[in-house]
Amino acid sequence: MDMKLDALKDLANSSRDITFAQEFINLDGISLLTQMVESGTDFGDLLSFTLTAFVELMDHGIVSWDTFSLAFIKKIASYVCKSAMDTAVLQRSLAILESMVLNSQDLYQKVAQEITIGQLIPHLQGTDQDIQTYTIAVINALFLKSPEEKRQVHNKPINDEMAHQLYVLQVLTFNLLEDRMMTKMDPQDQAQRDIIFELRRIAFDVECESNNSGSIEKRKSMYTRDYKKLGFINHVNPAVDFTQIPPGMLALDNMLYFARHHQDAYIRIVLENSSREDKHECPFGRSSIELTKMLCEILKVGELPSENCHDFHPMFFTHDRSFEEFFCICIQLLNKTWKEMRATSEDFNKVMQVVKEQITRALTIKPNSLDQFKSRLQNLSYTEILKLRQSERMNQEDFQSRPILELREKIQPEIMELIKQQRLNRLCEGTCFRKISSRRRQDKFWYCRLSPNHKVLHYGDLEESPQGEVPHDSLQDKLPVADIKAVVTGKDCPHMKEKGALKQNKEVLELAFSVLYESDEYLNFIAPDKHEYCVWTDGLNALLGKEMTSEFTRSDMDTLLNMEMKLRLLDLENIQIPEVPPPIPKEPSNYDFVYDCN
């Protein structure tokens, strides 16, 4: 057994050599290895070296992947599907499956039948990064080779709950940066000072001089010169620049990451700016500190996640160091914009405002990757930003002119009436509400709807959630609209005051409303979602002759009003609307034209 193990070990090492591989393959060695795998008699190191030799031999591209049997594919797939498998065997098996899928459409079909994405997911949950890498490679290969109709199955839109959870994950991930963001640099800390020395070393390709090289004054002068080129505010002791919080040490972390992982771009930016005139140089150090602070504001680092927000950015889930990569893209953008604006040191704040606008505009399209984000920024040059600003300003000026404002005021009551009718129609259709007991159980239902003549609220308990509208005659209880005295919401609702646990639940609190009738009687509601909450509170307020104040009403008003305005102004496109009405002409000399003498 030991001799066989040594032989396989030597074979695995020798198979890297193409001359040896050619001779071994000519002797039908590949078939021998596949038979050993198919037999299933070898395990542990024997199997590991067998698969290693196989991978090395196939990497030379001498043998076609289409020559392997279904039994061999099944055996390799079985190693991947097992929960407890030797790490080396699992890694080689994943590598073989990836190559099979990528190199043969026929093998893709066979591999796809033997293994599913669900069977690969557990390998991503482990701690071995090599296994995780190979697993993702197999998943990518399967997706790349899958037919279009199968891809569409996975291309479903993300539902609201998933979007919210991804948003929460994004916020919590970025909040891990808060500690560094709020940590001041200690100018006396040698380890922290060494990071600044490292930035200088990478930029100017210098080694830290020993204490004996040159006089102290000469070395101080040299350091001051280099720190000035690096764009720090304090040329003598740049550590002082990082005592401002935010962004604190997070800015220095970003600068070091950029210098190490995008070294060419870092050196180019530093040297490019150090060769410009003093007033035209874009200070890398100061820019990095202010940019880091700006990115933290844009991504709201340190803020708690909102309970109703779904605003996540897919690109931040595509890289282990997404924030640092985000910074690297943006610092290069800043340098590019500085040149496009031909900025001087006095224009620093103006440049930062333009860069912020470029970043926020690029983020609004929710890029799926950092490369897409970078491509979007390429299209948002300073010239393009100026065009967008001018276009938006012109539109705003058009819609702020007095004739337009007067037309808006005239149309607004019509739109409000339309929204009111829509809300009342929805109340007539009715809604199923859940009953929440003091034990937080939500397994009981009740239904409420407005009568077609808008005079009575019909409501009653249900055994289960209905599939459609519930008829009026099946709802036992009635509440005349004339008896309703008020509508209260949130913490003012009696069922929120009574149930302490519910009162603490902010999400439930935001969906609660109650109808007050008679002396001290309430009909209590908890809406299934924010939309139904707005519909019902708006509708009830409309029934009472009160203003509809929900955010949905404001949104609907803006949408419908803007649409109606555009439709009415369609015939006036490219026609200048005067600020004042045209003068009334003089009266005619006579009115004979009014009469028809014939």
C-alpha positions as CSV (number, residue, x, y, z in Angstrom):
1,M,0.0,0.0,0.0
2,D,2.9,2.4,0.9
3,M,4.5,1.6,-2.5
4,K,1.3,2.4,-4.3
5,L,0.9,5.7,-2.4
6,D,4.5,6.7,-3.2
7,A,4.0,5.8,-6.9
8,L,0.8,7.9,-7.1
9,K,2.5,10.8,-5.3
10,D,5.4,10.7,-7.8
11,L,2.8,10.4,-10.7
12,A,1.0,13.5,-9.4
13,N,4.3,15.5,-9.3
14,S,5.6,14.2,-12.7
15,S,2.3,14.9,-14.5
16,R,3.0,18.6,-14.5
17,D,5.7,18.0,-17.1
18,I,4.1,17.9,-20.6
19,T,6.7,15.4,-22.0
20,F,6.0,12.9,-19.2
21,A,2.3,13.5,-19.6
22,Q,2.4,12.8,-23.3
23,E,4.2,9.5,-22.8
24,F,1.9,8.5,-19.9
25,I,-1.2,9.2,-22.0
26,N,0.2,7.3,-24.9
27,L,0.4,4.3,-22.6
28,D,-3.3,4.7,-21.9
29,G,-2.5,5.9,-18.4
30,I,-5.7,8.1,-18.2
31,S,-7.9,5.1,-18.6
32,L,-6.1,3.4,-15.8
33,L,-6.7,6.4,-13.5
34,T,-10.4,6.6,-14.4
35,Q,-10.8,2.8,-13.7
36,M,-9.2,3.3,-10.3
37,V,-11.7,6.0,-9.5
38,E,-14.7,4.1,-10.8
39,S,-13.8,1.0,-8.8
40,G,-14.2,3.0,-5.6
41,T,-11.6,1.0,-3.7
42,D,-9.2,3.9,-3.0
43,F,-9.8,6.5,-0.3
44,G,-7.9,9.2,1.5
45,D,-4.4,10.0,0.2
46,L,-4.6,7.3,-2.5
47,L,-7.7,8.9,-4.0
48,S,-6.4,12.4,-3.5
49,F,-3.1,11.8,-5.4
50,T,-5.0,9.8,-8.1
51,L,-7.3,12.8,-8.7
52,T,-4.4,15.2,-8.6
53,A,-2.6,13.3,-11.3
54,F,-5.7,13.2,-13.4
55,V,-6.2,17.0,-13.1
56,E,-2.6,17.7,-14.0
57,L,-2.7,15.4,-17.0
58,M,-6.0,16.9,-18.3
59,D,-4.7,20.5,-17.9
60,H,-2.3,19.8,-20.8
61,G,-5.2,19.6,-23.2
62,I,-4.1,16.4,-24.9
63,V,-7.1,14.3,-24.1
64,S,-10.7,15.3,-24.9
65,W,-13.1,15.6,-22.0
66,D,-15.9,13.9,-24.0
67,T,-14.2,10.5,-23.7
68,F,-15.1,9.9,-20.1
69,S,-17.9,7.5,-19.0
70,L,-21.1,8.3,-17.1
71,A,-19.8,6.0,-14.2
72,F,-16.7,8.2,-13.8
73,I,-18.9,11.4,-13.7
74,K,-21.2,9.9,-11.2
75,K,-18.3,8.9,-8.9
76,I,-16.8,12.4,-9.0
77,A,-20.2,14.0,-8.3
78,S,-20.7,11.6,-5.4
79,Y,-17.5,12.9,-3.7
80,V,-18.9,16.4,-4.0
81,C,-22.3,15.5,-2.6
82,K,-20.9,13.7,0.5
83,S,-21.1,15.8,3.6
84,A,-17.9,14.5,5.1
85,M,-15.2,14.2,2.5
86,D,-11.4,14.6,2.5
87,T,-10.6,18.3,1.7
88,A,-8.0,17.4,-1.0
89,V,-10.4,14.9,-2.7
90,L,-13.3,17.5,-2.6
91,Q,-11.1,20.2,-4.0
92,R,-9.9,18.0,-6.9
93,S,-13.4,16.7,-7.6
94,L,-14.8,20.3,-7.8
95,A,-11.9,21.2,-10.2
96,I,-12.8,18.2,-12.4
97,L,-16.5,19.1,-12.5
98,E,-15.8,22.7,-13.4
99,S,-13.5,21.6,-16.3
100,M,-16.1,19.0,-17.5
101,V,-18.9,21.6,-17.6
102,L,-16.8,24.3,-19.3
103,N,-15.3,22.0,-22.0
104,S,-18.2,20.0,-23.1
105,Q,-21.9,20.7,-23.6
106,D,-22.7,17.0,-23.4
107,L,-20.8,16.7,-20.1
108,Y,-22.7,19.7,-18.8
109,Q,-26.0,17.9,-19.3
110,K,-24.6,14.8,-17.4
111,V,-23.1,16.8,-14.6
112,A,-26.3,18.9,-14.2
113,Q,-28.3,15.7,-13.7
114,E,-25.9,14.5,-11.0
115,I,-25.5,17.6,-8.9
116,T,-27.6,20.7,-8.1
117,I,-26.8,24.2,-6.8
118,G,-28.4,23.2,-3.5
119,Q,-25.9,20.4,-3.0
120,L,-23.0,22.8,-3.6
121,I,-24.3,25.5,-1.1
122,P,-23.1,23.7,2.1
123,H,-19.5,23.9,0.8
124,L,-19.8,27.7,0.7
125,Q,-20.7,27.7,4.4
126,G,-17.4,26.1,5.5
127,T,-14.3,27.9,6.4
128,D,-11.9,26.6,3.7
129,Q,-11.4,29.4,1.2
130,D,-10.0,27.1,-1.5
131,I,-13.1,24.9,-1.3
132,Q,-15.4,28.0,-1.4
133,T,-13.5,29.3,-4.5
134,Y,-13.8,26.0,-6.3
135,T,-17.5,25.7,-5.4
136,I,-18.3,29.1,-6.7
137,A,-16.3,28.2,-9.9
138,V,-18.5,25.2,-10.4
139,I,-21.7,27.2,-9.8
140,N,-20.6,29.9,-12.3
141,A,-19.7,27.2,-14.9
142,L,-23.2,25.6,-14.5
143,F,-24.8,28.9,-14.9
144,L,-22.6,29.9,-17.8
145,K,-23.5,26.7,-19.8
146,S,-27.2,26.5,-18.8
147,P,-29.7,27.1,-21.6
148,E,-31.5,30.5,-21.7
149,E,-34.9,29.1,-20.5
150,K,-33.2,27.7,-17.4
151,R,-31.5,31.0,-16.7
152,Q,-34.8,32.8,-16.8
153,V,-36.0,30.6,-13.9
154,H,-33.2,32.1,-11.7
155,N,-33.8,35.6,-13.1
156,K,-36.8,36.4,-11.0
157,P,-37.2,39.8,-9.3
158,I,-36.3,40.0,-5.6
159,N,-39.4,40.3,-3.5
160,D,-39.7,43.0,-0.9
161,E,-38.9,40.9,2.1
162,M,-35.7,39.6,0.5
163,A,-34.7,43.1,-0.6
164,H,-35.3,44.4,3.0
165,Q,-33.1,41.6,4.5
166,L,-30.3,42.3,2.0
167,Y,-30.6,46.0,2.9
168,V,-30.3,45.2,6.6
169,L,-27.2,42.9,5.8
170,Q,-25.7,45.8,3.8
171,V,-26.2,48.3,6.6
172,L,-24.9,46.0,9.3
173,T,-21.9,45.1,7.2
174,F,-21.0,48.8,6.6
175,N,-21.6,49.5,10.3
176,L,-18.6,47.3,11.0
177,L,-16.5,50.2,9.7
178,E,-17.9,52.6,12.3
179,D,-15.2,51.7,14.9
180,R,-12.4,52.7,12.5
181,M,-14.4,55.7,11.3
182,M,-14.6,57.0,14.8
183,T,-11.1,56.2,15.9
184,K,-8.6,59.1,15.9
185,M,-5.0,58.4,14.9
186,D,-2.5,58.6,17.7
187,P,0.5,60.6,16.4
188,Q,2.7,58.8,18.9
189,D,1.7,55.3,17.8
190,Q,4.6,53.9,15.8
191,A,2.5,51.2,14.1
192,Q,0.1,53.8,12.8
193,R,2.9,56.0,11.7
194,D,4.4,53.1,9.8
195,I,1.4,53.0,7.6
196,I,2.1,56.6,6.5
197,F,5.8,55.6,5.9
198,E,4.4,52.7,3.7
199,L,2.4,55.1,1.6
200,R,5.5,57.2,1.1
201,R,7.6,54.1,0.3
202,I,5.2,52.8,-2.4
203,A,4.7,56.2,-4.0
204,F,8.3,57.2,-4.3
205,D,10.0,53.8,-4.2
206,V,12.2,54.7,-1.3
207,E,13.3,52.6,1.7
208,C,13.1,54.1,5.2
209,E,16.5,55.6,5.8
210,S,18.5,54.4,8.8
211,N,19.1,56.9,11.6
212,N,22.7,57.4,10.4
213,S,21.9,58.4,6.8
214,G,22.2,62.1,6.5
215,S,21.5,64.8,9.1
216,I,18.2,65.0,11.0
217,E,17.4,68.3,9.3
218,K,18.0,66.8,5.9
219,R,15.8,63.8,6.6
220,K,13.0,66.1,8.0
221,S,13.2,68.2,4.9
222,M,13.0,65.1,2.7
223,Y,9.9,63.8,4.6
224,T,8.2,67.2,4.5
225,R,8.7,67.4,0.7
226,D,7.3,63.9,0.1
227,Y,4.3,64.4,2.5
228,K,3.5,67.6,0.5
229,K,3.6,65.6,-2.7
230,L,1.3,63.0,-1.1
231,G,-1.2,65.8,-0.5
232,F,-1.4,65.9,3.3
233,I,-2.5,69.1,4.9
234,N,0.1,68.9,7.7
235,H,3.4,68.4,5.8
236,V,5.5,68.0,8.9
237,N,3.3,65.5,10.8
238,P,0.6,64.0,8.5
239,A,-0.7,61.9,11.4
240,V,-2.5,65.0,12.6
241,D,-4.7,64.9,9.4
242,F,-6.3,61.7,10.7
243,T,-7.3,63.0,14.1
244,Q,-10.6,64.3,12.6
245,I,-13.6,62.0,13.1
246,P,-15.3,61.0,11.0
247,P,-13.5,59.5,9.0
248,G,-10.6,58.9,11.4
249,M,-8.4,55.8,10.7
250,L,-10.8,54.5,8.1
251,A,-9.4,57.0,5.6
252,L,-5.9,55.8,6.3
253,D,-7.1,52.2,5.8
254,N,-8.6,53.1,2.5
255,M,-5.4,54.9,1.3
256,L,-3.2,51.9,2.2
257,Y,-5.6,49.4,0.5
258,F,-5.5,51.6,-2.7
259,A,-1.7,51.8,-2.5
260,R,-1.2,48.1,-2.1
261,H,-4.0,46.7,-4.3
262,H,-4.0,49.3,-7.1
263,Q,-0.4,50.3,-6.9
264,D,0.0,51.5,-10.5
265,A,-3.1,53.8,-10.2
266,Y,-1.9,55.1,-6.8
267,I,1.6,55.9,-8.1
268,R,0.2,57.6,-11.2
269,I,-2.1,59.8,-9.2
270,V,0.6,60.9,-6.7
271,L,3.3,61.5,-9.3
272,E,0.9,63.2,-11.8
273,N,-0.2,65.7,-9.2
274,S,3.2,66.3,-7.7
275,S,4.4,67.4,-11.1
276,R,1.7,70.0,-11.5
277,E,1.8,73.6,-10.3
278,D,1.0,73.9,-6.6
279,K,-2.4,75.5,-7.1
280,H,-3.5,72.9,-9.7
281,E,-2.5,69.7,-7.9
282,C,-5.2,67.4,-6.6
283,P,-4.0,66.7,-3.0
284,F,-4.3,62.9,-2.6
285,G,-4.2,62.8,1.2
286,R,-6.8,65.5,1.7
287,S,-9.0,64.2,-1.1
288,S,-8.9,60.6,0.4
289,I,-9.9,61.9,3.9
290,E,-12.8,64.0,2.6
291,L,-13.9,61.3,0.1
292,T,-14.0,58.6,2.8
293,K,-16.1,60.9,4.9
294,M,-18.4,61.5,2.0
295,L,-18.8,57.8,1.2
296,C,-19.7,57.1,4.8
297,E,-22.4,59.8,4.6
298,I,-23.7,58.4,1.3
299,L,-23.8,54.8,2.7
300,K,-25.0,56.0,6.1
301,V,-22.3,54.2,8.0
302,G,-23.1,54.0,11.7
303,E,-26.9,54.4,11.3
304,L,-29.4,51.7,12.3
305,P,-31.3,50.0,9.5
306,S,-34.8,51.2,8.8
307,E,-37.7,48.7,9.3
308,N,-39.3,49.5,6.0
309,C,-36.4,50.2,3.6
310,H,-35.5,47.9,0.7
311,D,-32.7,50.1,-0.7
312,F,-29.7,47.7,-1.1
313,H,-27.0,47.8,-3.7
314,P,-26.1,44.5,-5.4
315,M,-22.6,45.5,-6.3
316,F,-21.6,45.6,-2.6
317,F,-22.2,41.8,-2.4
318,T,-19.8,41.0,-5.2
319,H,-16.5,41.6,-3.4
320,D,-15.0,40.8,0.0
321,R,-13.6,44.3,0.4
322,S,-16.4,46.1,-1.4
323,F,-16.1,49.4,0.6
324,E,-12.4,49.6,-0.1
325,E,-12.9,48.8,-3.8
326,F,-15.7,51.4,-3.9
327,F,-13.2,54.0,-2.5
328,C,-10.6,53.0,-5.1
329,I,-13.0,53.6,-7.9
330,C,-14.1,56.9,-6.4
331,I,-10.7,58.3,-5.7
332,Q,-9.7,57.8,-9.3
333,L,-13.0,59.5,-10.3
334,L,-12.1,62.4,-8.1
335,N,-8.7,62.8,-9.8
336,K,-10.3,62.6,-13.2
337,T,-13.0,65.2,-12.4
338,W,-10.4,67.5,-10.9
339,K,-8.5,67.5,-14.3
340,E,-11.8,67.9,-16.3
341,M,-12.7,70.9,-14.1
342,R,-9.1,72.3,-14.3
343,A,-9.6,72.9,-10.6
344,T,-7.3,74.8,-8.3
345,S,-6.9,74.4,-4.5
346,E,-9.7,77.0,-4.1
347,D,-12.1,74.8,-6.0
348,F,-11.7,71.8,-3.7
349,N,-15.2,71.9,-2.2
350,K,-16.7,72.5,-5.6
351,V,-15.0,69.4,-7.0
352,M,-16.2,67.3,-4.0
353,Q,-19.8,68.4,-4.7
354,V,-19.5,67.3,-8.3
355,V,-18.0,64.0,-7.3
356,K,-20.8,63.4,-4.8
357,E,-23.3,64.1,-7.5
358,Q,-21.6,61.7,-9.9
359,I,-21.5,58.9,-7.3
360,T,-25.1,59.3,-6.2
361,R,-26.4,59.5,-9.8
362,A,-24.4,56.3,-10.6
363,L,-25.8,54.5,-7.5
364,T,-29.4,55.3,-8.5
365,I,-29.4,52.7,-11.3
366,K,-28.3,50.0,-8.7
367,P,-25.3,48.5,-10.7
368,N,-25.0,44.7,-10.3
369,S,-21.2,44.9,-10.1
370,L,-18.4,47.3,-9.3
371,D,-17.4,47.2,-13.0
372,Q,-20.9,48.4,-14.0
373,F,-20.6,51.2,-11.4
374,K,-17.3,52.2,-12.9
375,S,-18.7,52.1,-16.5
376,R,-21.6,54.3,-15.4
377,L,-19.2,56.8,-13.9
378,Q,-17.4,57.0,-17.2
379,N,-20.6,58.4,-18.7
380,L,-21.0,60.9,-16.0
381,S,-18.2,63.3,-16.8
382,Y,-18.1,66.8,-15.5
383,T,-19.5,68.0,-18.9
384,E,-22.4,65.5,-18.6
385,I,-23.1,66.7,-15.1
386,L,-23.3,70.3,-16.3
387,K,-25.7,69.2,-19.0
388,L,-27.9,67.4,-16.6
389,R,-27.9,70.3,-14.1
390,Q,-28.9,72.7,-16.9
391,S,-31.7,70.4,-18.2
392,E,-33.1,70.0,-14.7
393,R,-32.8,73.7,-14.0
394,M,-34.7,74.5,-17.2
395,N,-37.4,72.0,-16.4
396,Q,-37.7,73.4,-12.9
397,E,-37.9,77.0,-14.1
398,D,-40.6,76.0,-16.6
399,F,-42.6,74.5,-13.9
400,Q,-42.1,77.4,-11.5
401,S,-43.4,80.1,-13.9
402,R,-46.5,81.8,-12.7
403,P,-48.9,80.5,-15.5
404,I,-47.8,77.0,-14.8
405,L,-48.2,77.4,-11.0
406,E,-51.7,78.8,-11.6
407,L,-52.6,75.8,-13.8
408,R,-51.3,73.4,-11.2
409,E,-53.5,75.1,-8.5
410,K,-56.5,74.8,-10.8
411,I,-55.9,71.1,-11.6
412,Q,-55.0,70.1,-8.0
413,P,-58.6,69.8,-6.7
414,E,-59.6,67.6,-9.6
415,I,-56.7,65.2,-8.9
416,M,-57.5,65.2,-5.2
417,E,-61.1,64.2,-6.0
418,L,-59.8,61.4,-8.2
419,I,-57.6,60.1,-5.4
420,K,-60.5,60.4,-3.0
421,Q,-62.7,58.3,-5.2
422,Q,-60.0,55.7,-5.7
423,R,-59.6,55.4,-1.9
424,L,-63.4,55.1,-1.3
425,N,-63.6,52.4,-4.1
426,R,-60.9,50.4,-2.3
427,L,-62.8,50.7,1.0
428,C,-65.9,49.4,-0.8
429,E,-63.9,46.3,-2.0
430,G,-62.8,45.7,1.6
431,T,-59.7,44.3,3.2
432,C,-58.9,41.2,5.4
433,F,-57.2,42.2,8.7
434,R,-55.5,39.9,11.2
435,K,-56.5,39.9,14.8
436,I,-53.5,40.0,17.2
437,S,-54.1,38.7,20.7
438,S,-52.1,39.6,23.8
439,R,-50.0,36.5,23.2
440,R,-49.1,37.9,19.7
441,R,-51.0,35.1,17.9
442,Q,-52.2,36.2,14.4
443,D,-54.2,33.2,13.4
444,K,-57.6,34.9,13.4
445,F,-59.1,37.1,10.7
446,W,-61.8,39.7,10.3
447,Y,-63.0,41.6,7.2
448,C,-64.2,45.2,6.8
449,R,-65.7,47.0,3.8
450,L,-67.6,50.1,3.1
451,S,-71.1,50.0,1.7
452,P,-71.6,51.1,-2.0
453,N,-73.5,54.2,-0.8
454,H,-70.6,55.1,1.6
455,K,-72.9,55.2,4.6
456,V,-72.0,52.0,6.6
457,L,-68.9,50.0,7.5
458,H,-69.7,46.3,7.4
459,Y,-67.3,44.0,9.4
460,G,-67.2,40.6,10.9
461,D,-64.9,37.7,11.9
462,L,-63.7,35.0,9.5
463,E,-62.5,31.4,10.0
464,E,-59.7,31.8,7.4
465,S,-58.3,34.3,5.0
466,P,-60.7,34.8,2.1
467,Q,-59.7,34.3,-1.5
468,G,-61.7,37.3,-2.8
469,E,-64.3,39.9,-1.7
470,V,-66.6,38.9,1.2
471,P,-70.3,39.8,0.6
472,H,-71.9,42.4,2.8
473,D,-74.6,40.0,4.1
474,S,-72.0,37.6,5.5
475,L,-70.5,40.4,7.7
476,Q,-72.5,40.4,11.0
477,D,-71.6,43.9,12.4
478,K,-72.3,47.4,11.1
479,L,-71.0,50.8,12.0
480,P,-72.8,53.9,10.4
481,V,-70.3,56.4,9.1
482,A,-72.4,59.1,10.7
483,D,-71.5,57.7,14.1
484,I,-67.7,57.9,13.5
485,K,-66.2,60.8,15.5
486,A,-62.5,60.4,14.8
487,V,-59.7,58.3,13.3
488,V,-56.5,57.9,15.5
489,T,-53.2,56.2,14.5
490,G,-50.1,54.7,15.9
491,K,-49.5,55.1,19.7
492,D,-52.8,56.9,20.1
493,C,-54.7,53.7,19.3
494,P,-56.2,52.0,22.4
495,H,-55.0,48.6,21.3
496,M,-51.4,49.9,21.2
497,K,-51.8,51.3,24.7
498,E,-53.2,48.1,26.0
499,K,-50.7,45.6,24.6
500,G,-47.3,46.4,25.9
501,A,-45.5,44.0,23.6
502,L,-47.2,45.4,20.6
503,K,-46.4,48.9,21.6
504,Q,-42.7,48.1,21.5
505,N,-43.0,46.7,17.9
506,K,-42.4,49.7,15.7
507,E,-43.5,48.0,12.6
508,V,-46.9,47.1,14.1
509,L,-47.2,50.5,15.6
510,E,-46.9,52.1,12.1
511,L,-49.7,50.0,10.8
512,A,-52.2,50.5,13.6
513,F,-55.3,52.8,13.4
514,S,-58.6,53.0,15.2
515,V,-62.1,54.4,14.5
516,L,-63.7,56.2,17.5
517,Y,-67.5,56.1,17.7
518,E,-70.2,56.8,20.3
519,S,-68.8,57.8,23.7
520,D,-65.8,55.5,24.2
521,E,-66.0,52.7,21.7
522,Y,-63.3,51.9,19.2
523,L,-62.9,49.7,16.1
524,N,-59.3,48.7,16.1
525,F,-57.3,47.9,12.9
526,I,-53.8,46.6,12.1
527,A,-53.2,46.9,8.4
528,P,-51.5,44.0,6.6
529,D,-49.0,46.5,5.0
530,K,-48.2,50.1,4.6
531,H,-50.2,50.5,1.4
532,E,-53.4,49.2,3.0
533,Y,-52.8,51.4,6.0
534,C,-52.6,54.5,3.8
535,V,-55.6,53.5,1.7
536,W,-57.8,53.0,4.8
537,T,-56.7,56.1,6.8
538,D,-57.1,58.2,3.7
539,G,-60.5,56.7,2.9
540,L,-61.8,57.1,6.5
541,N,-60.5,60.7,6.6
542,A,-62.3,61.4,3.3
543,L,-65.5,60.0,4.7
544,L,-65.2,62.4,7.6
545,G,-64.5,65.4,5.3
546,K,-60.9,65.6,6.5
547,E,-57.7,66.0,4.6
548,M,-55.9,62.9,3.3
549,T,-52.3,63.2,4.5
550,S,-50.7,59.9,3.9
551,E,-47.4,59.6,2.0
552,F,-49.2,57.6,-0.7
553,T,-51.6,60.5,-1.3
554,R,-48.6,62.9,-1.7
555,S,-46.9,60.4,-4.1
556,D,-50.1,59.8,-6.1
557,M,-50.8,63.6,-6.2
558,D,-47.2,64.3,-7.6
559,T,-47.4,61.5,-10.1
560,L,-50.9,62.3,-11.4
561,L,-50.5,66.1,-11.3
562,N,-47.2,66.0,-13.2
563,M,-48.7,63.6,-15.8
564,E,-51.8,65.8,-16.2
565,M,-49.6,68.9,-16.6
566,K,-47.4,67.3,-19.3
567,L,-50.5,66.2,-21.2
568,R,-52.1,69.7,-21.1
569,L,-48.8,71.4,-22.1
570,L,-48.1,68.9,-24.9
571,D,-49.3,71.3,-27.6
572,L,-47.1,74.1,-26.2
573,E,-43.8,72.3,-26.6
574,N,-41.0,74.7,-27.6
575,I,-43.4,77.6,-27.2
576,Q,-42.3,80.3,-24.7
577,I,-45.1,80.9,-22.1
578,P,-45.2,84.6,-21.2
579,E,-45.1,85.6,-17.5
580,V,-48.1,87.9,-17.9
581,P,-51.2,87.5,-20.1
582,P,-51.3,89.3,-23.4
583,P,-52.9,92.8,-23.4
584,I,-56.6,93.1,-24.1
585,P,-57.1,94.8,-27.5
586,K,-59.0,98.1,-27.9
587,E,-62.7,98.0,-28.4
588,P,-63.9,98.0,-32.1
589,S,-65.4,101.3,-33.4
590,N,-68.8,99.6,-33.8
591,Y,-70.5,96.3,-33.2
592,D,-72.3,96.0,-36.5
593,F,-70.6,92.7,-37.2
594,V,-72.6,91.1,-34.4
595,Y,-75.9,91.5,-36.3
596,D,-76.8,89.5,-39.4
597,C,-78.7,91.9,-41.6
598,N,-79.6,89.2,-44.0
